[in-house]
Amino acid sequence: MADACVLERVPVVHGSAVRWHGTALAVGARGQPCYRCLFEDIPHEHAPNCAEAGVVGPVVGIVAALQADLALAMLRGEDVAGTLVTFDGKTRVHRRRAVARRASCDLCGLGRIDSIEHSRYVPQACHD
């Protein structure tokens, strides 16, 4: 989804939650910084899913509220692109910081990703 939104120049607010930790990231229509500036690439080794790692339900609700706040700010015309908000459910602390564009980013920096190809997003084990 992150790549498709940048390629189509559609703003998006990403959200994720694992265990007690949640994040929300606003990405503007031009990307820069984009989701890949922060997380670089899809893991090629096994990464635990929500069923394996666990998710604390209320953290998901907090992340949704953070996403809504960022999306409403974008709709009001505020420049929140590149804003990352993290939430720690154990300490109930949330932090806001700016993510820098990564010049070597394959999506919005070097432009190596210029289309959505199924093989790029499906683990190799699924191709065999």
Beta strands, then each sheet from edge to edge (+ up, - down):
strand 1: 12-18
strand 2: 21-27
strand 3: 83-88
strand 4: 93-98
sheet 1: 1+ 2- 3+ 4-
end
